[in-house]
Amino acid sequence: MTFFGQLGGRVIGAPSILSADFSELAEEVRRAERGGAELVHFDVMDNHFVPNLTVGPAVAASLAAAVDLPIDAHLQVTNPDNLIPSFIEAGVVSISVQPEVVTHLHRTLGLIRAGGCEAGVALNPTTPPELIAWALPYVDYINVMSVNPGFGGQDFIPEMVEKVRRLKELTDVPVEVDGGITVQTAPLMVEAGAQILVAGSAVFKGDPATEMQRIIEAGQSAR
């Protein structure tokens, strides 16, 4: 499976299910897909690394069977190695981990890739890009958190624009941005070098198709 490896120079939208209506999750994703979404961002939280508890591999497997879009799992957990095999089996196409809590990052990225998924790292707002410099040969994408992980609906941290710019000076690996992404902030991130726009509250606050399309078009206008 490969998604990020075939991205090229495109800018795409990815709805974050964290803000979706879980009573009709698959339909919420389909609505965002009608607005041009090409990827689903699946937030996994353990009430330890972040102060929230969300969903696990069983929900990912159900969603993967019900929708056509590929699923990108973001493991905001303290022991991602324990969950990686289950998410691979669930049918996700990519998995990102937080290097702040991974003891052996090279090994963890290898575990993801060995299972046939693309491997990513997600950086907290105050985590410097240089932390992952030696891991870059084993990374397929980077998720820049533009809010502190754990909750949807937070305000965008403006300094993350320069963080994206700095990452693009270090690597040509695709950059995903997650947190406070709206019609206003998407162009800032794309101009800095981001390609994957993860948006939750801004998509599901209204009609997901309409809002997803607006964010994608705003981001693409900055290329």
The 8 nearest C-alpha neighbors of each residue, nearest first, counted from 0:
[[1, 92, 116, 115, 2, 117, 93, 91],
 [2, 0, 4, 3, 117, 5, 92, 116],
 [1, 3, 4, 5, 6, 0, 92, 117],
 [2, 4, 6, 5, 1, 139, 140, 173],
 [3, 5, 2, 1, 6, 139, 7, 117],
 [6, 4, 3, 2, 7, 1, 8, 9],
 [7, 5, 3, 4, 9, 8, 2, 173],
 [6, 8, 5, 9, 4, 3, 173, 10],
 [7, 9, 6, 10, 194, 173, 5, 222],
 [8, 10, 7, 6, 11, 194, 219, 195],
 [11, 9, 194, 195, 219, 8, 218, 12],
 [12, 10, 195, 196, 194, 215, 9, 37],
 [11, 13, 196, 36, 215, 195, 37, 197],
 [12, 14, 197, 38, 39, 36, 196, 40],
 [15, 13, 198, 39, 199, 197, 40, 16],
 [16, 14, 199, 40, 17, 198, 197, 41],
 [15, 17, 19, 18, 41, 14, 40, 199],
 [16, 18, 15, 19, 42, 199, 151, 41],
 [19, 17, 199, 16, 200, 203, 151, 15],
 [18, 20, 16, 17, 21, 203, 27, 24],
 [19, 21, 22, 24, 23, 18, 27, 16],
 [22, 20, 24, 23, 19, 16, 27, 25],
 [21, 23, 20, 24, 19, 25, 27, 26],
 [24, 22, 21, 26, 25, 20, 27, 19],
 [23, 25, 21, 27, 26, 20, 22, 28],
 [24, 26, 28, 27, 23, 62, 65, 66],
 [25, 27, 29, 28, 24, 23, 30, 66],
 [28, 26, 24, 30, 25, 29, 23, 19],
 [27, 29, 31, 25, 26, 30, 32, 24],
 [30, 28, 32, 26, 31, 27, 33, 25],
 [31, 29, 208, 27, 33, 32, 28, 207],
 [30, 32, 208, 207, 34, 28, 33, 29],
 [33, 31, 36, 29, 35, 34, 30, 28],
 [32, 34, 30, 208, 31, 35, 29, 36],
 [208, 35, 33, 212, 31, 32, 211, 209],
 [34, 36, 32, 33, 212, 37, 31, 211],
 [37, 35, 32, 12, 13, 31, 38, 34],
 [36, 38, 68, 12, 13, 35, 11, 32],
 [37, 39, 13, 69, 68, 36, 70, 40],
 [40, 38, 70, 13, 14, 71, 69, 41],
 [39, 41, 15, 71, 14, 13, 72, 70],
 [40, 42, 72, 71, 16, 73, 15, 39],
 [43, 41, 73, 72, 17, 40, 44, 74],
 [42, 44, 74, 75, 54, 53, 73, 55],
 [45, 43, 52, 75, 53, 76, 51, 46],
 [44, 46, 52, 47, 76, 48, 51, 49],
 [47, 45, 51, 50, 52, 49, 44, 48],
 [48, 46, 49, 45, 50, 77, 76, 51],
 [47, 49, 76, 77, 46, 75, 45, 50],
 [48, 50, 149, 47, 46, 51, 44, 148],
 [51, 49, 46, 149, 47, 48, 52, 45],
 [50, 52, 46, 49, 149, 44, 45, 53],
 [53, 51, 46, 44, 45, 54, 50, 43],
 [54, 52, 44, 43, 51, 45, 55, 42],
 [55, 53, 43, 58, 52, 44, 56, 42],
 [54, 56, 57, 58, 43, 59, 53, 86],
 [55, 57, 59, 86, 58, 85, 89, 60],
 [58, 56, 60, 59, 55, 61, 89, 54],
 [57, 59, 61, 60, 56, 55, 62, 54],
 [60, 58, 56, 62, 57, 61, 63, 89],
 [59, 61, 89, 63, 57, 58, 62, 56],
 [62, 60, 58, 64, 59, 63, 57, 65],
 [61, 63, 65, 59, 64, 60, 58, 66],
 [64, 62, 60, 65, 61, 66, 59, 90],
 [65, 63, 61, 62, 66, 60, 67, 90],
 [64, 66, 62, 63, 25, 61, 67, 60],
 [67, 65, 63, 68, 64, 62, 25, 29],
 [66, 68, 69, 65, 63, 64, 29, 32],
 [67, 69, 38, 66, 37, 39, 70, 32],
 [70, 68, 38, 92, 39, 67, 91, 71],
 [71, 69, 39, 91, 92, 38, 40, 72],
 [70, 72, 93, 40, 41, 94, 39, 92],
 [73, 71, 41, 94, 93, 42, 40, 74],
 [72, 74, 95, 42, 94, 43, 41, 75],
 [75, 73, 43, 96, 76, 95, 72, 79],
 [76, 74, 44, 43, 73, 48, 97, 96],
 [77, 75, 48, 45, 74, 78, 44, 79],
 [76, 78, 48, 100, 79, 47, 75, 101],
 [79, 77, 80, 76, 81, 101, 82, 100],
 [78, 80, 82, 81, 76, 83, 77, 74],
 [81, 79, 83, 82, 78, 107, 84, 110],
 [80, 82, 79, 78, 83, 84, 85, 77],
 [83, 81, 79, 85, 80, 84, 86, 78],
 [82, 84, 86, 80, 85, 81, 79, 87],
 [85, 83, 87, 86, 82, 88, 81, 114],
 [86, 84, 88, 87, 82, 83, 56, 89],
 [87, 85, 89, 56, 83, 88, 84, 91],
 [86, 88, 84, 89, 85, 90, 91, 83],
 [87, 89, 85, 86, 90, 84, 91, 60],
 [90, 88, 60, 86, 87, 56, 59, 91],
 [89, 91, 88, 87, 60, 63, 92, 86],
 [90, 92, 70, 93, 87, 89, 71, 86],
 [93, 91, 116, 70, 71, 0, 69, 117],
 [92, 94, 117, 71, 116, 91, 118, 72],
 [93, 95, 72, 118, 73, 71, 119, 117],
 [96, 94, 119, 73, 120, 118, 121, 74],
 [97, 95, 120, 74, 121, 98, 73, 119],
 [96, 98, 121, 99, 120, 100, 122, 75],
 [99, 97, 101, 100, 96, 120, 104, 121],
 [98, 100, 97, 101, 126, 122, 123, 102],
 [101, 99, 98, 77, 97, 102, 78, 76],
 [102, 100, 98, 104, 103, 99, 97, 78],
 [101, 103, 104, 100, 98, 99, 107, 106],
 [104, 102, 106, 105, 101, 107, 98, 108],
 [105, 103, 107, 106, 101, 102, 108, 98],
 [104, 106, 108, 107, 103, 109, 134, 137],
 [107, 105, 109, 104, 103, 108, 110, 111],
 [108, 106, 110, 104, 109, 105, 103, 80],
 [107, 109, 111, 105, 110, 106, 118, 104],
 [110, 108, 106, 112, 107, 111, 113, 105],
 [109, 111, 107, 113, 108, 112, 106, 114],
 [112, 110, 108, 114, 109, 113, 116, 118],
 [111, 113, 109, 116, 115, 114, 110, 117],
 [114, 112, 110, 115, 111, 109, 116, 108],
 [115, 113, 112, 111, 116, 87, 110, 84],
 [114, 116, 112, 113, 0, 117, 111, 87],
 [117, 115, 93, 92, 112, 111, 114, 0],
 [116, 118, 93, 112, 139, 94, 92, 1],
 [119, 117, 139, 94, 138, 108, 111, 95],
 [120, 118, 95, 140, 141, 138, 139, 94],
 [119, 121, 95, 96, 141, 97, 142, 122],
 [122, 120, 142, 97, 96, 143, 141, 95],
 [121, 123, 143, 126, 144, 142, 97, 124],
 [122, 124, 126, 144, 125, 147, 121, 143],
 [123, 125, 126, 144, 145, 147, 122, 146],
 [126, 124, 123, 127, 122, 147, 159, 128],
 [125, 127, 123, 124, 122, 128, 130, 99],
 [128, 126, 129, 130, 125, 122, 162, 124],
 [129, 127, 130, 131, 166, 126, 132, 162],
 [128, 130, 132, 127, 131, 133, 169, 126],
 [131, 129, 128, 127, 132, 126, 133, 98],
 [130, 132, 134, 129, 133, 128, 135, 98],
 [133, 131, 129, 134, 135, 130, 128, 169],
 [132, 134, 131, 135, 136, 130, 129, 137],
 [133, 135, 131, 132, 137, 136, 105, 138],
 [134, 136, 138, 137, 132, 133, 131, 170],
 [137, 135, 134, 138, 133, 139, 132, 172],
 [136, 138, 135, 134, 108, 139, 105, 109],
 [139, 137, 135, 119, 118, 140, 136, 134],
 [140, 138, 118, 119, 117, 172, 3, 137],
 [141, 139, 119, 173, 172, 138, 174, 142],
 [142, 140, 174, 120, 119, 175, 121, 143],
 [141, 143, 121, 175, 176, 174, 120, 144],
 [144, 142, 176, 122, 121, 175, 145, 177],
 [143, 145, 177, 123, 146, 124, 122, 178],
 [144, 146, 178, 156, 159, 177, 155, 124],
 [147, 145, 178, 144, 155, 156, 148, 153],
 [146, 148, 124, 123, 149, 144, 145, 150],
 [149, 147, 146, 150, 49, 144, 123, 75],
 [148, 150, 49, 51, 50, 147, 44, 151],
 [151, 149, 148, 152, 153, 51, 147, 17],
 [152, 150, 153, 200, 18, 17, 199, 149],
 [151, 153, 200, 150, 154, 179, 199, 178],
 [154, 152, 151, 179, 146, 155, 178, 150],
 [155, 153, 179, 156, 152, 146, 178, 145],
 [154, 156, 179, 145, 146, 157, 178, 153],
 [155, 157, 145, 158, 146, 159, 154, 179],
 [158, 156, 159, 160, 155, 145, 161, 184],
 [159, 157, 160, 156, 161, 162, 145, 124],
 [158, 160, 162, 157, 161, 145, 156, 163],
 [161, 159, 163, 162, 158, 188, 157, 191],
 [162, 160, 164, 163, 159, 158, 165, 191],
 [161, 163, 159, 165, 164, 160, 166, 158],
 [164, 162, 166, 160, 161, 165, 191, 159],
 [163, 165, 191, 161, 167, 162, 166, 192],
 [166, 164, 162, 168, 163, 167, 161, 169],
 [167, 165, 169, 163, 168, 164, 128, 170],
 [166, 168, 170, 164, 169, 165, 171, 163],
 [167, 169, 165, 166, 170, 164, 171, 163],
 [170, 168, 166, 167, 165, 171, 132, 128],
 [171, 169, 167, 172, 168, 166, 135, 173],
 [170, 172, 167, 173, 169, 168, 166, 174],
 [171, 173, 140, 170, 139, 174, 141, 138],
 [174, 172, 140, 171, 141, 194, 175, 3],
 [175, 173, 193, 141, 194, 140, 142, 172],
 [174, 176, 195, 142, 141, 193, 194, 143],
 [177, 175, 143, 142, 196, 197, 144, 195],
 [176, 178, 197, 144, 145, 143, 198, 180],
 [179, 177, 145, 146, 180, 144, 155, 198],
 [178, 180, 155, 154, 153, 181, 145, 146],
 [181, 179, 198, 178, 184, 185, 177, 197],
 [182, 180, 184, 183, 185, 201, 214, 179],
 [181, 183, 214, 217, 185, 184, 213, 180],
 [182, 184, 181, 185, 186, 217, 187, 180],
 [185, 183, 181, 187, 180, 186, 182, 188],
 [184, 186, 218, 188, 187, 180, 182, 181],
 [187, 185, 218, 189, 221, 188, 184, 217],
 [188, 186, 190, 184, 185, 189, 191, 160],
 [187, 189, 191, 185, 193, 186, 190, 160],
 [190, 188, 193, 192, 186, 191, 187, 218],
 [189, 191, 187, 221, 192, 188, 186, 222],
 [192, 190, 164, 188, 189, 163, 193, 160],
 [191, 193, 189, 190, 164, 167, 163, 188],
 [194, 192, 189, 174, 188, 175, 195, 191],
 [193, 195, 10, 174, 175, 189, 11, 196],
 [196, 194, 175, 11, 12, 10, 193, 176],
 [195, 197, 12, 176, 13, 175, 11, 198],
 [198, 196, 13, 177, 14, 176, 15, 12],
 [199, 197, 14, 180, 15, 201, 202, 196],
 [198, 200, 15, 18, 202, 201, 14, 203],
 [199, 201, 203, 18, 202, 152, 204, 151],
 [200, 202, 199, 204, 181, 203, 198, 210],
 [203, 201, 210, 207, 199, 211, 200, 204],
 [202, 204, 207, 205, 200, 201, 19, 199],
 [205, 203, 200, 201, 202, 206, 207, 210],
 [206, 204, 203, 207, 202, 210, 201, 209],
 [205, 207, 209, 208, 210, 203, 204, 202],
 [208, 206, 31, 202, 203, 210, 209, 30],
 [209, 34, 207, 31, 30, 33, 211, 206],
 [208, 210, 212, 206, 207, 211, 34, 213],
 [209, 211, 202, 213, 207, 212, 208, 206],
 [212, 210, 34, 214, 208, 202, 213, 209],
 [211, 213, 34, 215, 209, 210, 214, 35],
 [214, 212, 210, 216, 211, 215, 217, 209],
 [213, 215, 182, 217, 211, 212, 216, 181],
 [216, 214, 218, 212, 217, 213, 12, 219],
 [215, 217, 219, 213, 218, 214, 220, 212],
 [218, 216, 214, 220, 215, 219, 182, 186],
 [219, 217, 186, 185, 215, 220, 216, 221],
 [218, 220, 216, 221, 217, 222, 10, 215],
 [219, 221, 217, 218, 222, 216, 186, 215],
 [220, 222, 186, 219, 190, 218, 189, 217],
 [221, 219, 220, 190, 189, 218, 186, 10]]
